[in-house]
Every structure is written in C-alpha cells, then in structure tokens.
Amino acid sequence: MFLFISLQAQFIYTIDYSSSKFQDNWQHYYAKYHSYYQGIRALAVYSEKEINKNLKSKEDIVYHFKNGVKQEQAYSKSNSKYVDGLLTNHKYFKKGKLKREFSFEYNEYGYYTRYYRGSVNNTKYEEQLVFNDSNRVIQYSSFNKKHKLHRKYVIKYNDNQQIIRKDIYDGIHLEPKFIWLYQYNEEGKRIQTEHYKKGKLKTKWVYSCDEEGSKVKDKKVDVKTSCSLVEHNNDGSYVKIYRTTDSKGKILKSRWTYNKDSVLTAYERINNKGVITSKYTNEYDKKGNRIVYSYYKRGGEKVRHRNEFKYNDTKKVVEKIVYNGKEKLKSKNQYKYDTQGNMIEYSIFNSKGIIEWKDEYTYNDKGELISELTYKKGKAYSQHNVVFTY
C-alpha cells in the first residue's frame, strides 16, 4: 500500500460555488499535474517529488504472496507515458486484463485541454477545456461515452481576471440551468454572489459585516449575509471569524485561531444555536513541529481522539500515536528514513503493540521509489516494483 502522501500537506479539494478561493482560482483546479489530484493519486505515485521532464514512461507491477510464496502472475500492472514531465497516457491492467485507460492533452503552458477515459477511438468519458490569454478557463465541457454533452461551464472574467459570471448547462439544453453572478468592490474583494436556477434567483450571498444582514421582499430567495472578521490579540495571535446569516436569521460561524507566527492552533464550527459542531486543536514545539492534534466531540469539550507526533532532527515524523477520548492507546505508526530523507520503512502497531502492517521501500540513485515490500502480521503480503524509462 503506497503511502507517499506528504504528512505536512493535504491534497483535498472541495468544489464550493460560494467559495471565493475556488472562484478566484478556478484555473488551479485544472492545473498541470491535474492527474495528481484526480485519481492517479490512488495509484502508485512514486513520491510527491517533481516529475523529471526527461521521464518517458513508468511501469508499476504488483505481485501478491500466498503462504509466503510470491505468485508468478502479477496481480496488477500499470503503464504511464510522459512528455515534458506531463502524464499523457495511463493504462491499468489487473490479472493481465486492461481495466482502465485514460489520456491527457495539454496546451503550451502545461494546463490540460483534453482528458478522456478509454482509447482514442472508444472514449468512455471526455473533458475539454478552453483557456483565455491569461490561462483562465473560459469553457469546460464533459461528454459521455456516446460523446453527448453531459455538462458545460461558460465562465466570464473582469479586467482583473476575476470571475463575474458562470453559466452551467445540463446536457444539450440551449439555456443554462444554473447561473452564478459575482460582484467585487474597488479593492477586488467579493461583495456579492447570486445563484440562479432556471432563470430564477434562488440564493444571494452578501459579504458584509452588517449584523442586520440584507433584506429582500421576495421570500422565495434565500439571502445569506457572509462576513469575515479578524480579531488581534496583544501577544500577536489572532482569530479569523467567518459568519453566515441566512434570511431566517440563522447564524453559522467558523473560527480559525492562529499564534503569533500565523500557525493554526484551533478551529471551531458553531451552529445557529451556539453549539460547537466541529472542533480540533493543534499544539507545537519550539521548532514549529505539530506535536499534538486533538479532535473534539460535539459541544467542543470532550476529546474524541488525540494524535501525538515525534520528529527527527530534519523535522520528519518518526512516530504517530493515536489515543481515543479516554486516553487509551488505539494505534501507533512508526517511520524510518535514509540519509537523503526518503522513507524506507513504515509500520503500524495495534493497541496491544503488535505490528499489523509494515512497508519497506527501496530507491534508486535518483531518489525514485523502485520497490515496496508489504508485510501483513509478519508475513509477506505484496511486492510493488517500479521501472522508470528516460
């Protein structure tokens, strides 16, 4: 089980149509290495390192063991082809049979303009993108296996390359099913978002810190007033508060607390009744390493589970210990590295201290992962080999 997801980063992207970050960075969702975030991450990505532009292909082969004996036939195999460091084609075989194939086409800036599953002559699904001169997506289209239009986005920008309108079409309909309109102030900050469905205004966001919010006569329109506040403390720490008030007066709050070094120490989500529905806290050592992560039950007082971390001199995690809310040990993970900082061993222990899983990793002179041997309860379980061609 390849585990090469950075412990210091989270590659999780949620499409939120009311999110300013998503709207202002639409093109980053369709960035180069799009494949990194859209499913290939679940396959064997040899690490989170930059892909060598001279790489031509990569072959991944997985073998299983039975009663400690390695099986002759590969359980799975995948072939990936690259051009200038960009993935162009990927094929996945299971027990000798082709199960998946997908390909990418890119523009000169490395943003993908076409993605399709299946072969060139027999596509199962396809996406096409059109960019403007600033490499912002102005049209996105997806097609089913019969090459019929499934979904289309048409996006318009202002002179500052901020989205001002997004039309979403369903199938072959001539009129958009959804329309999103965005307004900004002179400083470039979003002040209003409107959501239309079949030509009717359904939801309106007003980004204002007015406690009363915004009122409209049409009761069918859900008006949400959103506000961002920052509260500074004398010690340099601060709290970011994001508040949303709907047309019925219900208030939802999210609070992010940072220390003087702008490192997140706590997060809380509070519902309209003032109850904390989600909360977690982080504790750090003097070197800035997160050493404790605590997640709380509803109400924000009792801990649901707590993780403790230990680091080596190069700030890499060497141990992670998980406790439940009653401070009972649930599991322990251990990590070992070589002198180049590559992980060479990863072990999982249960609450009784018995090892459940262990992975051993081997690298070539370029630091590329070329082999992984997995043990389950002390017995060889699988072997994963990777071959690079330049």
LINJOTA-V179395 format. One record per pair of residues at least 6 apart in sequence whose ideal C-beta (glycine too) atoms are under 8 Angstrom apart, sorted by the first residue. I is the first residue (numbers start at 1). J is the second residue. D is the distance in whole Angstrom. If there is no record, write none. Layout:
[[I/J/D] [I/J/D]]
This chain:
[[1/357/7] [1/359/7] [1/374/6] [2/43/8] [2/44/5] [2/45/7] [2/369/8] [2/372/6] [2/384/7] [3/343/8] [3/346/6] [3/359/7] [4/45/6] [4/46/7] [4/47/5] [4/48/6] [4/343/8] [4/369/7] [5/11/7] [5/41/8] [5/48/7] [6/48/5] [7/316/8] [7/317/5] [9/48/8] [11/36/7] [11/37/6] [11/41/7] [13/29/7] [13/37/6] [15/22/6] [15/29/8] [16/22/5] [17/23/8] [17/180/6] [17/195/7] [18/193/6] [18/195/8] [18/205/6] [18/224/8] [18/226/8] [20/190/5] [22/29/7] [23/162/8] [23/163/5] [23/166/8] [23/182/6] [23/190/8] [24/162/6] [24/163/7] [26/136/7] [26/137/5] [26/155/7] [26/163/6] [27/111/7] [27/131/7] [27/135/6] [27/136/5] [27/137/5] [30/111/6] [30/112/7] [30/129/6] [30/137/6] [30/140/7] [31/110/8] [31/111/6] [32/86/6] [32/106/7] [32/109/8] [32/110/4] [32/111/6] [32/112/7] [33/51/7] [33/86/8] [33/87/8] [34/104/7] [34/112/5] [34/115/7] [35/87/5] [35/90/7] [35/104/6] [36/45/7] [40/87/7] [40/90/7] [43/60/7] [43/78/6] [43/90/8] [43/92/7] [44/60/5] [44/78/7] [44/372/8] [44/384/6] [44/386/7] [46/58/7] [46/368/5] [46/369/4] [46/386/6] [47/342/8] [47/367/8] [47/368/7] [47/369/6] [49/367/7] [49/368/8] [50/85/7] [51/82/7] [51/85/4] [51/86/8] [51/87/8] [52/85/7] [52/366/8] [52/390/7] [53/84/5] [53/85/4] [54/390/5] [55/82/5] [55/85/7] [55/388/6] [55/389/8] [55/390/6] [56/81/7] [56/82/6] [56/389/5] [56/390/6] [57/79/7] [57/80/6] [57/81/5] [57/82/7] [57/388/8] [57/389/5] [58/79/8] [58/80/5] [58/82/7] [58/386/6] [58/387/7] [58/388/6] [58/389/7] [59/77/7] [59/78/7] [59/79/5] [59/80/8] [59/386/7] [59/387/4] [59/389/8] [60/76/8] [60/77/7] [60/78/5] [60/80/8] [60/384/7] [60/385/7] [60/386/5] [61/74/5] [61/76/8] [61/77/5] [61/384/7] [61/385/5] [61/386/8] [61/387/8] [62/74/6] [62/75/5] [62/76/5] [62/77/7] [62/382/6] [62/383/7] [62/384/5] [63/70/5] [63/71/6] [63/74/6] [63/75/6] [63/382/7] [63/383/5] [63/384/8] [63/385/8] [64/70/8] [64/71/5] [64/75/5] [64/381/7] [64/382/5] [65/71/7] [65/379/7] [65/380/4] [65/381/6] [65/382/7] [65/383/7] [68/379/6] [68/380/6] [70/380/7] [70/383/6] [73/95/7] [73/96/7] [74/95/8] [74/96/8] [75/94/7] [75/95/7] [75/382/7] [76/92/7] [76/93/6] [76/94/5] [76/95/7] [77/92/8] [77/93/5] [78/90/7] [78/91/6] [78/92/5] [78/93/7] [79/89/8] [79/90/7] [79/91/5] [80/87/6] [80/89/7] [80/90/5] [80/91/8] [81/87/7] [81/88/5] [81/89/4] [81/90/8] [82/88/6] [84/110/8] [86/104/7] [86/106/5] [86/110/6] [86/112/8] [87/104/6] [88/103/6] [88/104/6] [88/105/8] [89/101/7] [89/102/8] [89/103/5] [89/104/8] [90/100/8] [90/101/7] [90/102/6] [90/103/7] [91/98/6] [91/100/7] [91/101/5] [92/98/7] [92/99/5] [92/100/4] [92/101/7] [93/99/6] [100/117/7] [101/117/7] [101/118/6] [101/119/6] [102/115/7] [102/116/7] [102/117/5] [102/118/8] [103/115/7] [103/116/6] [103/120/7] [104/112/5] [104/114/7] [104/115/5] [105/112/7] [105/113/5] [105/114/4] [105/115/8] [106/112/5] [106/113/6] [107/113/5] [107/131/6] [107/135/8] [109/135/5] [111/129/7] [111/131/6] [111/135/6] [112/129/7] [113/128/7] [113/129/5] [113/130/7] [113/131/7] [114/126/7] [114/127/7] [114/128/5] [114/129/7] [115/126/7] [115/127/4] [116/123/5] [116/124/8] [116/125/7] [116/126/4] [116/127/7] [117/123/7] [117/124/4] [117/125/5] [117/126/8] [118/124/4] [118/125/7] [118/145/7] [123/143/8] [123/145/7] [123/147/7] [124/145/5] [125/142/7] [125/143/7] [125/144/7] [125/145/7] [126/142/7] [126/143/4] [126/147/7] [127/140/7] [127/141/7] [127/142/5] [127/143/8] [128/139/8] [128/140/7] [128/141/5] [128/142/8] [128/143/8] [129/137/6] [129/139/7] [129/140/5] [129/141/8] [130/137/7] [130/138/5] [130/139/4] [130/140/8] [131/137/6] [131/138/7] [132/138/5] [132/157/7] [134/157/8] [134/161/5] [136/155/7] [136/157/6] [136/161/6] [137/153/8] [137/155/6] [138/154/7] [138/155/5] [138/156/7] [138/157/8] [139/152/7] [139/153/7] [139/154/5] [139/155/7] [140/151/8] [140/152/7] [140/153/4] [140/155/8] [141/149/6] [141/151/7] [141/152/5] [141/153/8] [142/149/8] [142/150/5] [142/151/5] [142/152/8] [143/149/6] [143/150/6] [144/150/5] [148/171/7] [148/172/7] [149/169/8] [149/171/6] [149/172/5] [150/171/7] [151/168/7] [151/169/7] [151/170/7] [151/171/8] [152/168/7] [152/169/4] [153/166/6] [153/167/7] [153/168/6] [153/169/8] [154/166/7] [154/167/4] [154/169/7] [154/176/8] [155/163/6] [155/165/7] [155/166/5] [155/167/8] [156/163/7] [156/164/6] [156/165/4] [156/166/8] [157/163/6] [157/164/6] [158/164/5] [158/184/7] [160/184/8] [160/188/6] [162/182/7] [162/184/6] [162/188/7] [162/190/8] [163/180/8] [163/182/6] [164/181/7] [164/182/5] [164/183/8] [164/184/8] [165/179/7] [165/180/7] [165/181/6] [165/182/7] [166/179/7] [166/180/4] [167/176/4] [167/178/8] [167/179/5] [168/176/6] [168/177/6] [168/178/4] [168/179/7] [168/180/8] [169/175/8] [169/176/5] [169/177/6] [170/177/4] [175/198/8] [175/199/7] [177/197/7] [177/198/6] [178/195/7] [178/196/7] [178/197/6] [179/194/8] [179/195/8] [179/196/4] [179/199/8] [180/193/7] [180/194/7] [180/195/6] [180/196/8] [181/192/8] [181/193/7] [181/194/4] [181/196/8] [182/190/6] [182/192/7] [182/193/5] [183/190/7] [183/191/5] [183/192/4] [183/193/8] [184/190/6] [184/191/6] [185/191/5] [189/207/7] [190/207/6] [191/206/7] [191/207/5] [191/208/7] [192/204/7] [192/205/7] [192/206/6] [192/207/7] [193/204/7] [193/205/4] [193/207/8] [194/201/6] [194/203/8] [194/204/5] [194/205/8] [195/201/7] [195/202/5] [195/203/4] [195/204/7] [196/202/6] [200/220/8] [201/218/7] [201/221/5] [202/220/8] [202/221/7] [202/222/7] [203/221/7] [203/222/5] [203/223/8] [203/224/7] [204/214/7] [204/216/7] [204/221/6] [204/222/7] [204/223/5] [204/224/7] [205/224/5] [205/225/8] [205/226/5] [206/213/7] [206/214/4] [206/223/7] [206/224/7] [206/225/5] [206/226/7] [207/225/8] [207/226/5] [207/227/7] [207/228/7] [208/214/7] [208/225/6] [208/226/8] [208/227/6] [209/227/4] [209/228/8] [209/229/6] [210/225/7] [210/227/8] [213/223/7] [213/225/4] [213/245/5] [213/247/8] [213/249/8] [214/223/5] [214/225/6] [215/223/7] [216/223/6] [216/247/8] [219/247/8] [221/247/7] [222/246/6] [222/247/5] [223/246/7] [223/247/4] [224/244/5] [224/245/7] [224/246/5] [224/247/7] [225/244/7] [225/245/4] [225/246/8] [226/242/7] [226/243/7] [226/244/5] [226/245/8] [227/241/8] [227/242/7] [227/243/5] [227/244/8] [227/245/8] [228/240/7] [228/241/7] [228/242/5] [228/243/8] [229/240/7] [229/241/4] [229/242/8] [229/243/7] [230/238/6] [230/239/7] [230/240/5] [230/241/8] [231/238/6] [231/239/5] [231/241/7] [232/238/5] [233/239/8] [235/260/6] [236/259/8] [236/260/3] [237/257/7] [237/258/6] [237/259/5] [237/260/5] [237/265/8] [238/257/8] [238/258/6] [239/255/6] [239/256/7] [239/257/5] [239/258/7] [240/255/7] [240/256/4] [240/258/7] [241/253/6] [241/254/7] [241/255/5] [241/256/8] [242/253/7] [242/254/5] [242/256/8] [243/251/6] [243/252/7] [243/253/5] [243/254/8] [244/251/7] [244/252/5] [244/253/8] [245/251/5] [245/252/8] [250/272/4] [251/272/5] [252/269/8] [252/270/7] [252/271/6] [252/272/6] [253/268/8] [253/269/7] [253/270/4] [254/267/7] [254/268/7] [254/269/5] [254/270/8] [255/266/7] [255/267/7] [255/268/4] [255/269/8] [255/270/7] [256/264/6] [256/266/8] [256/267/6] [257/264/7] [257/265/5] [257/266/4] [257/267/7] [258/264/6] [258/265/6] [259/265/5] [259/284/8] [261/288/7] [263/282/8] [263/284/6] [263/288/7] [264/282/6] [265/281/6] [265/282/5] [265/283/8] [265/284/8] [266/279/7] [266/280/7] [266/281/5] [266/282/7] [267/278/7] [267/279/7] [267/280/6] [267/281/8] [268/276/5] [268/278/7] [268/279/5] [268/300/6] [269/276/7] [269/277/5] [269/278/4] [269/279/7] [270/276/6] [270/277/7] [271/277/5] [275/298/7] [275/299/7] [276/296/7] [276/298/7] [276/299/6] [276/300/3] [277/298/6] [279/295/7] [279/296/4] [279/300/4] [280/293/7] [280/294/6] [280/295/5] [280/296/7] [281/292/8] [281/293/8] [281/294/5] [281/296/8] [282/290/5] [282/292/7] [282/293/6] [283/290/7] [283/291/6] [283/292/4] [283/293/8] [283/294/8] [284/290/6] [284/291/6] [285/291/5] [285/311/8] [287/311/8] [287/315/7] [288/315/8] [289/309/7] [289/311/5] [289/315/6] [290/309/6] [291/308/7] [291/309/5] [291/310/8] [291/311/8] [292/306/7] [292/307/7] [292/308/6] [292/309/7] [293/306/7] [293/307/4] [293/309/8] [294/303/5] [294/305/8] [294/306/5] [294/307/8] [295/303/7] [295/304/5] [295/305/6] [295/306/8] [296/302/6] [296/303/6] [296/304/6] [297/303/7] [297/304/5] [297/325/7] [302/325/6] [303/325/5] [304/324/8] [304/325/5] [305/322/6] [305/323/7] [305/324/6] [305/325/6] [305/330/7] [306/322/7] [306/323/5] [306/325/8] [306/327/8] [307/320/6] [307/321/7] [307/322/5] [307/323/8] [308/320/7] [308/321/5] [308/323/7] [309/317/5] [309/319/7] [309/320/6] [309/321/8] [310/317/7] [310/318/5] [310/319/4] [310/320/8] [311/317/6] [311/318/6] [312/318/5] [312/337/7] [314/337/8] [314/341/6] [316/335/7] [316/337/6] [316/341/7] [317/335/6] [318/334/7] [318/335/5] [318/336/7] [318/337/8] [319/332/7] [319/333/7] [319/334/5] [319/335/7] [320/332/7] [320/333/4] [320/335/8] [321/329/7] [321/331/8] [321/332/5] [321/333/8] [322/329/8] [322/330/4] [322/331/5] [322/332/7] [322/333/8] [323/329/6] [323/330/6] [324/330/5] [328/351/7] [329/351/5] [330/351/6] [331/348/6] [331/349/6] [331/350/6] [331/351/7] [332/348/8] [332/349/4] [332/353/8] [333/346/7] [333/347/7] [333/348/6] [333/349/7] [334/345/8] [334/346/7] [334/347/5] [334/349/7] [335/343/6] [335/345/7] [335/346/6] [336/343/7] [336/344/5] [336/345/4] [336/346/8] [337/343/6] [337/344/6] [338/344/5] [338/363/7] [340/363/8] [340/367/6] [342/361/7] [342/363/5] [342/367/6] [342/369/8] [343/361/6] [344/360/7] [344/361/5] [344/362/8] [344/363/8] [345/358/7] [345/359/7] [345/360/6] [345/361/7] [346/357/8] [346/358/7] [346/359/5] [346/361/8] [347/355/6] [347/357/7] [347/358/5] [347/359/8] [348/355/7] [348/356/5] [348/357/4] [348/358/7] [349/355/5] [349/356/7] [350/356/5] [354/377/8] [355/375/8] [355/377/7] [355/378/7] [356/376/7] [356/377/6] [357/374/7] [357/375/7] [357/376/6] [358/374/7] [358/375/4] [359/372/6] [359/373/7] [359/374/5] [359/375/8] [360/372/7] [360/373/5] [360/374/8] [360/375/8] [361/369/6] [361/371/7] [361/372/5] [362/369/7] [362/370/6] [362/371/4] [362/372/8] [363/369/6] [363/370/6] [364/370/5] [364/388/8] [366/388/8] [368/386/7] [368/388/6] [369/386/6] [370/385/7] [370/386/5] [370/387/7] [370/388/8] [371/383/7] [371/384/7] [371/385/5] [371/386/7] [372/383/7] [372/384/4] [373/380/7] [373/382/8] [373/383/5] [373/384/8] [374/380/8] [374/381/5] [374/382/5] [374/383/7] [374/384/7] [375/381/6]]
